[in-house]
């Protein structure tokens, strides 16, 4: 029905609002559907009547935002940590993360590899994290739980489905479960901080044996191998899912990004500040091995790619980026600026070769960035090797863990 032929209805609404209000109430009581009434122009009446005072305006209630809390040591940050926090964020609207203090880690697990400052930088740099609480306790005590509920307005405490036991064998999240404010997520299989330590110690032992090998016995082949099986779904879960706008300034930075650490987070933050869209090239395992030595990378290509994708400053990654930044790469991805940090690792024995940034330099779109931190993958591995004995003792005293097998094997190589 057009507007002209139904003008009597609109005149009636404005002249006799209470009469039409009564008709609508009667229709509702009789159970007439709005789809039937829509044929004569009634479907929009409730909204109009609210303006006339017949029906009260629909209340726009501000839905309470659900705040969830997850804690951890987050030592040697990897894609398993990132995926846990991604799942935690999906259970609420705001994710608050507690980073356990160095003292608490030492008392319950042994010396951490990364300092509190470095671990805070890593957690804060994740795209799913809204707030961070430093120096969180390892165990959820009643006092701390009340602080979470009352001061930080936390609705639920979250942890993975793997057991988290205190030294006395009790459940670290027993109080949260008792309070009915506990939710559980699925643990990401195939990686753990213990597993990464195991890989590093394996390569160290393997290196020692190879250097001292006289050919009288076979070399050990029991090297730490990643059990991670990448899927397209996981990559999509970590991705922003958006490309650059038509006039976006695309900044490109590449590297190995092995054992993703605070130095990586900070250089990516600086790079993102130079444009609208940050594209990160992740070098292949072969390129990393050629440039840094046969015992690198510690993490394989897809593990490293997910770690970088989880960073809040990164918009997209090239999985398996070429060593040289060619004109084709620049044109294909519409790159406006290529940057590189001043702190970088390269095996001194690797062939010099050509400058990988020769093309962007010739085009006048290359820039060196002062690296905010001097931490490197090598410096992290040296810390682990330096604490070799401490990790050995800790593992021998701790209960068997699904992720501890690699480390136990590697500690036995001599």
Secondary structure, DSSP 8 states (H G I E B T S, - for coil): --TTTTHHHHHHHHH-HHHHHHHHHHHHHTT--HHHHGGGT-TTHHHHHHHHTSS-----------EEEEEE---S--HHHHHHHHHHHHTSSEEEEEEE-HHHHHHHT---SS-HHHHHHHHHTBTT--EEEEEE-SS--HHHHHHHHHTS---EEEEESS--B-TTS-BTTHHHHHTT-EEEE---TT--HHHHHHHHHHHHHHHHHHHT--SSS--------------HHHHHHHS------TT--EEEEEE---S--HHHHHHHHHHHTTSSEEEEEEE-HHHHHHHH-TT--SS-HHHHHHHHHTBTT--EEEEEE-SS--HHHHHHTTEEEEEEES-----TTS-----TTHHHHHTT-EEEE--S----HHHHHHHHHHTHHHHHHHHHHS---TT-HHHHHHHT--
